[in-house]
């Protein structure tokens, strides 16, 4: 229910919480930092936490053409470590569990940022999370008619359909288009198949979150991881999960290369290019998150390893991995 920002004053950096109350929009100081360096990442983590906690309970779950509500159990994760661990175990829906995964990451990011800070600062920020959690739960109880007599009222106001948060987390997690795409991917599948799809989503999203230093994207949060290291001479890697509901298909790892559309142009000086598959590994078992992270780390440190992998014959393993080449696409 809150938007966070930073403000320099008198040689210190204040972290501010801005929210709506009965009198309108107000701001208060959460804490002050003598060193401005950690302020920006802390503000970013707090904004992500607020948005991931608030948006799911502020919109309708429109799967199957209904107008239901998303769970609110994740809100307690702001202050309860046991609930926080449970953010990685749900099976409600692809989009909701995707948001829970992002919330878990944001909370972990904040905790790591608080470690080197003075106790007074970390206590103030944790107290801020307690206020956010309490007031959102109180507003939800009032909205659903489940508040008990004598419950303290929330200072911060919340309105269904109008979350007061910073929506952009840089990954379009909370955008309606992302939710609609993930909803379409689970249409017609069983509860067991949905749980499998959510498990695959966690593998890809967690691997993506632990991989930095190169161009890496989740082309579809539940489906494909794409990585193109710098100085890879146009080679790239994709890790593709099976489609939701398709339990018989394997995970696939593919090495490809961008080829200039004009044969007279050299790569790097081209005006346009098309990706061409070179080798495919159909994995006999689902990969673990740490396996994908290790592979991504290897190609980030040694980008031209992808060129070696692209030349691997069928039946051999990609160097440094247990992933065997099952198909080549030689022209």
Secondary structure, DSSP 8 states (H G I E B T S, - for coil): --EEEEEEETTEEEEEEEEEETTEEEEEEEEEESSSTTHHHHHHHHHHHHHHHHHGGGSEE-GGG--EE---GGGGGGT-HHHHHHTTS--S-HHHHHHHHHHHHHHHHHHHHHTTS-HHHHHHHHHHHHHHHHHHHHHHHHHHT---TT----SS---TT---S----SS-TTSHHHHHHHHHHTTT--HHHHHHHHHHHHHHHHHHHT--SSEEEEEETTTEEEEE-TTSTTEEEEEE---TT-TTS--EEEEEEEEESSTTS-TTS-S-EEEEEEEEEE-SS---HHHHHHHHHHHHHSTTHHHHHHT--TTSB-TTSS-B--EE---
